[in-house]
Amino acid sequence: MSTITSTVTVNASLDTAWEAISNVGHVENWHPDVKRSPVLTPEPTGIGAQRRCDMFDGTSVVETITALKDREMVQVELSEFPMPFDRASIVLRLQELGPKQVEIKLECDFDVNDGLDAEMLKPTMHQTFAHILEGLDQHLVTGERIDDPSPESRNAPDIAAR
């Protein structure tokens, strides 16, 4: 198992940040690579809530909330993805630093497919996660939807096909 962590400090209230990350249908508003995120379950929040992230590059991934602690942490398990992983989960942790300032930490635990070196993937994954957190920061500050696919997703080779 490998882990990658990225952190951003945003100028938003804890409630605003929590609403953005805890509702599975809202990821399309702040994740720069997600074109749309239809909710697949009756409820868009809570353990078991599920979404399908349709990416600008034509791929998709299903994400299911597997753990959460109100206004502190949400964990999603990824499935049905064409990535070079056997397994992946993401935890977003929130820590209020002040009335309008929140630290958001993204942690990704993953296992790669046989024959791939996780260490070789980490630099690209760090860039991708930094771009995702930049999108979240921009959305929380402006309230606007982020429709800016990262250069990595627009031009990236299909790693899973190698």
Disulfide bonds with the S-S distance in Angstrom:
none
